[in-house]
Amino acid sequence: ERGLEEVHVRGGRSGEIAYMIDGLYIRNPIYGGIGNGTRLNLFALEEFDWQPGGFNAEYGDAMSAVSNFHTTFGKDKFRYRFKYETSMVGAELGNMYDELRGYNDYNIGFGGKVPLMNRIPFIDGVYWWMSGQFSDKQAYRVYDFDDKVYGDVLEDNIEQLVTPWDTVSGLRNFGFDRTADVFGKLNLNMLNNKLRINYSYWEVDAHRKGFNTRYLYWDDGQNEIFRDTYRHTLEINHTVSNKTFYTVRYSNFIQDQFI
């Protein structure tokens, strides 16, 4: 998101990092790694674990590092969060770069406890959380061109090495990048919190038109990529005694890509 193309840990390749959400893999099985179609919104994150080596044998598919996102869950009191970022303030102040970039980012999250559910036998509480993020970049890239443009005097064009299709000076924007994702989670606590059942749903819709200098003067030659991600997760955690517990997880992760 910030211009980093790949992440390398301890000299390993980018595809050797295990990316997980709540202990289950989300790495693209074909292309490896994660991209804009695998973004989890800001307020869906409760905690982040990063292990650059020294991890257990259970992560046999990881060579360099293990990255695990722990998702947010509802609590006893209702809470909400909102965050908005934009580049348009700079545009209002006359910053042409910010105006062409046209960046707007919206984050929202809210959740709490379902009332009266603890009156049902064996149920201690039902909690819920929902969050989403929409990022709109009107320009995938903004570049500053020189002031040399093709003119009427042939001698000046030859001296300045200007070609007939070089008619742009100053700042120019290319492509766009729009990504929206939604996350929802439901927690059921039972038997004095000894049995916990969690279900979550996550969806991402990403549409990007990138930029390649090869097609600088042919905008229709720039690639457009669509990535749609869907993920259902069910987790059951049972505490049998003070020293014994077990966890069962199931996840269905689908990522469609079209270029």
SVG drawing of the C-alpha trace seen along z (x, -y; Angstrom):
<svg xmlns="http://www.w3.org/2000/svg" viewBox="-33 -27 53 59">
<polyline fill="none" stroke="black" stroke-width="0.4" points="0.0,0.0 2.9,-2.4 5.0,-1.5 6.6,1.7 6.7,4.3 7.9,7.3 8.9,8.2 12.0,10.3 12.9,11.7 16.3,13.1 17.3,13.4 14.3,15.4 12.0,14.9 8.7,13.0 6.7,16.2 8.3,17.9 6.3,15.8 3.2,17.4 0.3,14.9 -2.5,15.9 -5.7,14.5 -6.7,16.1 -4.2,18.8 -5.4,19.9 -3.6,19.2 -4.6,16.5 -1.7,16.7 -2.6,16.8 -1.8,20.5 -1.0,19.5 0.9,16.2 2.1,16.4 2.2,13.6 -0.7,11.2 -1.9,8.1 -4.5,5.5 -7.2,8.2 -6.1,9.6 -6.4,6.4 -8.0,6.7 -9.4,3.3 -7.9,1.3 -10.6,1.7 -10.8,5.5 -7.3,5.9 -7.1,6.5 -3.5,7.8 -0.6,8.6 2.0,11.3 5.2,11.3 7.8,14.1 10.9,13.7 12.3,17.2 12.2,19.5 8.6,20.6 7.2,24.0 7.0,26.9 3.3,26.4 4.1,23.7 5.8,26.1 4.8,24.0 6.8,21.0 10.5,20.6 11.3,17.0 8.6,15.6 5.1,16.1 2.6,13.2 -0.7,13.7 -3.5,11.2 -5.9,11.6 -9.3,10.1 -11.4,7.8 -14.3,9.0 -17.2,7.4 -17.1,6.5 -19.6,5.8 -20.0,2.2 -21.0,0.9 -18.1,-0.9 -17.6,-2.5 -14.6,-3.9 -14.3,-6.1 -11.3,-7.4 -11.0,-9.4 -7.9,-10.4 -7.8,-12.6 -5.4,-14.4 -8.0,-17.0 -6.9,-19.4 -3.7,-19.8 -5.7,-20.3 -7.7,-23.1 -4.4,-24.8 -3.3,-24.7 -1.2,-21.5 -1.6,-20.0 0.0,-16.7 -2.6,-16.1 -5.4,-17.2 -4.4,-14.7 -3.8,-12.0 -7.4,-12.3 -6.9,-10.1 -9.8,-9.4 -9.9,-6.6 -12.8,-5.7 -12.7,-3.4 -15.6,-2.5 -16.1,0.2 -18.7,0.9 -19.9,3.7 -20.9,4.9 -22.9,7.4 -26.3,8.8 -28.7,8.0 -30.6,10.6 -28.8,13.6 -27.3,14.5 -30.8,15.4 -30.7,18.4 -29.4,21.5 -25.7,22.4 -25.1,19.1 -22.8,16.5 -22.9,14.0 -23.1,13.3 -20.9,10.6 -20.6,9.1 -18.4,6.8 -18.5,5.2 -16.0,3.1 -15.2,1.9 -12.8,-0.2 -13.1,-2.0 -10.0,-3.4 -10.3,-5.5 -7.2,-6.6 -8.2,-8.5 -4.6,-8.1 -2.5,-5.0 0.6,-7.1 1.3,-10.8 4.5,-11.8 6.2,-15.1 7.2,-15.6 9.7,-18.1 8.7,-21.4 10.0,-20.3 7.1,-19.7 6.8,-19.3 6.5,-22.7 6.2,-24.4 10.0,-25.0 11.6,-21.8 15.1,-22.9 14.1,-23.4 12.5,-19.9 15.7,-18.3 17.9,-20.1 15.8,-19.2 15.2,-15.6 11.4,-16.1 9.2,-13.7 5.8,-14.6 3.9,-12.6 5.5,-14.5 2.8,-17.1 2.5,-16.9 4.4,-19.0 4.1,-19.2 2.2,-16.7 0.1,-14.0 -1.9,-11.1 -2.3,-7.5 -4.7,-4.8 -6.7,-4.4 -7.0,-2.1 -10.2,-1.3 -10.4,1.2 -13.3,2.0 -13.5,4.7 -16.0,5.7 -15.4,7.9 -18.0,9.3 -17.5,11.5 -19.9,13.3 -18.8,14.8 -20.8,17.2 -19.6,18.0 -21.1,20.9 -20.6,23.1 -19.0,20.4 -16.8,19.4 -15.3,22.9 -16.8,23.3 -16.3,20.5 -17.6,20.5 -16.5,17.8 -17.7,17.2 -16.3,14.5 -16.9,13.4 -14.5,11.3 -14.9,9.9 -12.7,7.7 -13.5,6.1 -10.4,4.6 -10.2,2.9 -6.9,1.3 -5.6,-0.2 -1.8,-0.3 0.8,-2.0 3.6,-0.8 5.9,-3.2 5.7,-1.1 2.1,-2.3 2.8,-5.9 1.1,-7.3 -1.5,-4.5 -3.7,-4.6 -5.9,-1.7 -2.7,0.6 -2.5,0.3 -3.7,3.4 -6.7,3.4 -6.9,6.0 -9.9,7.2 -9.5,9.2 -12.4,10.5 -11.8,12.3 -14.3,14.2 -13.5,16.0 -15.7,17.9 -14.1,19.0 -15.4,21.1 -13.5,21.7 -14.4,23.8 -12.3,23.5 -13.1,25.9 -11.4,25.7 -11.7,29.2 -9.7,28.5 -7.2,26.1 -4.4,27.9 -6.3,29.1 -8.0,27.4 -8.4,27.9 -9.2,25.7 -10.8,26.7 -10.7,24.3 -12.3,24.4 -11.8,21.8 -12.9,21.5 -10.8,18.9 -11.5,18.0 -9.8,15.4 -10.8,14.7 -8.6,12.6 -9.2,11.2 -6.8,9.1"/>
</svg>
